[in-house]
Amino acid sequence: MKAKVYVTIKENVLDPQGQAVQGSLHTMGFAEVDKVRIGKYLELQLDTSDRAEAEARVKVMCEKLLANTVVEDFRFELEG
């Protein structure tokens, strides 16, 4: 089973990297870009066919390591 994990900075947290990318895009002539938020995308291959177990395990992985839940949100999708 494959887990696709998306980690993003919480909406109320400043994203200086996103602001830098936005500024660069504006400099390159992409003035229509209003806001950029930077995040992470991870793919995990899980050795289980039990969907409930996979959901529970991926949630714990995100809470303990993959996301800093103080400043980041996460969501994930399971395939297979």
N, C-alpha and C positions, 0 to 999 in steps of 0.2 A: 504494500500500500504506500502511496506517495502523499506526503503532506506538503502543501505550499503555504509558507508562513510569510505574512506581511507585517512589518514593524514600522510604525510611523510615530513621529513626534506629536505629542498631544497638542491640540489646537491652541491652548493657552500658553504654550511654552515657546519662547523665542527660538528661531531656527536661523542662526547666523550663516550656516553653510547654504541654506536655501536662498537667503538674501544675497549672498555672493554670486550664486548662479544666476539669479534674477538680474542682478546688475550687469553681469557679463552678457547675458542674452540681450539686454537693452542696448549695450554697447555694440553688439553685433547686428543691430537693426531689428530685433524682435520686440518692438515696443508694446505689442499686444499682450505680452506675458504679464499678468497682474500679480501673481503670487507663485512662489515655488516652495515646496516642502520636500525635504530629503528624507528617505527612509531606507529600509533594508528588505530584501527579498531572499528567502531561503527555501530550498527544496530538501526534504528529508525522505529517505527511503526507509520505511518501517517494515520489520520482519514480523508482521502480524496480519491476520485477516479479520480480526475482531474490531469492528468499527468503534464501538463504545470504549474499548480499551485504548485504541489509538487516539481518540479524542481526549481522553483523560490524560494520557501520557504526554501528548504534544502540549496541552495546556500547562502542565507542570513544567515542561522544558522551557516554555516561553516565560513563565513566571520566575523560574530560577536562574535562567541563563540568557536566553535569546533576546529578551526585552528588559529594559530597565523600566519597570512599571511605575516608577515615580514620575518619569517624564515621557514615557512612550506607551502607546497603545499597540495591541497586536490583534490579528485575526488570522485564521487559517482555514484551508480547505483540504479535504481528504479526497483522494482519487483511488479507485480500485477496490 
